[in-house]
Amino acid sequence: MDMEETGKIMVDEVEAVTKPPKARVQDVAEPAASDEPRRRDYLDGFLAEKPQGVSPGEPGGAVYEAVIETLKGIYDPEIPVNIYDLGLIYGVEVNDGHAIITMTLTTPHCPVAESMPGEIELQVGGVPGVGHAEVNLVWDPPWDPGKMSDEAKLEMGML
């Protein structure tokens, strides 16, 4: 008889199943004396470690990080949060002393729409290792509060 014809499922019945052996501490091989003992926190220091072999203009590099710190020192005049944590900075590129900042504003009708890019160019241009700074103001994608860092949300009372 074919299974599809009858619509029944064939089952094999068994009397008993042998239990697997229990794991015992005595069965585990002792680590060799030369093995390093397991550290309690195996990520200790990992998160604080800086990338190795990074050029100054790449993320993690000295010039790039100095540009980010400079951006974190520029505040929106209407909101008590810096423009980086506010989520206005969409991209930072640093190549051979030329910094390109891609950013937006909270709204196209922002009162600092004309002055903010110039201020950013001046301050980023003053970072050691940056000879020229350029700001590209974009409106797509539009800014929304979801782009804010958790620190900014906390400062604004949104968390």
Protein Blocks (a to p, Z undefined) as FASTA:
>chain_A
ZZklnopacddddfbdcddddddfklpccddfklccddfblmgoklmpccehiafkbghi
aklmmmmmmmmmpccfkbccdfklnopafbdcdeehiacdddddfbfklfklmmmmmmmm
mmmmmpghiabdcddddfbdcddfklpcfklmmmnopZZ
